[in-house]
């Protein structure tokens, strides 16, 4: 019962944290990939 209420909440902390991680990671993907290619 409790889990059903979490999915109905549009401002769930899990979704907010996931969105922040994705937004922070996307601009850095090319930097991480370039670093890996350069040093490997």
C-alpha positions in Angstrom: 0.0 0.0 0.0 2.8 2.4 0.9 4.7 1.9 -2.3 1.6 2.7 -4.4 1.5 6.2 -2.8 5.1 6.8 -3.7 4.6 6.3 -7.4 1.7 8.7 -7.4 3.8 11.5 -5.9 5.1 13.6 -8.9 7.8 15.2 -6.7 9.3 12.0 -5.4 12.9 12.5 -4.1 14.1 9.4 -6.0 13.0 10.9 -9.3 14.5 14.3 -8.4 17.8 12.8 -7.4 17.8 10.7 -10.6 17.1 13.7 -12.7 19.8 15.8 -11.1 22.4 13.0 -11.6 21.4 12.7 -15.3 21.5 16.4 -15.9 25.0 16.6 -14.2 26.3 13.6 -16.1 25.2 14.4 -19.6 27.4 17.5 -20.1 30.4 15.6 -18.7 30.0 12.5 -20.8 32.2 13.7 -23.6 34.9 14.8 -21.1 34.9 11.4 -19.4 35.0 9.6 -22.7 37.8 11.8 -24.1 39.8 11.4 -20.9 39.4 7.6 -21.2 40.4 7.5 -24.9 43.4 9.8 -24.3 44.8 7.9 -21.4 44.1 4.3 -22.5 
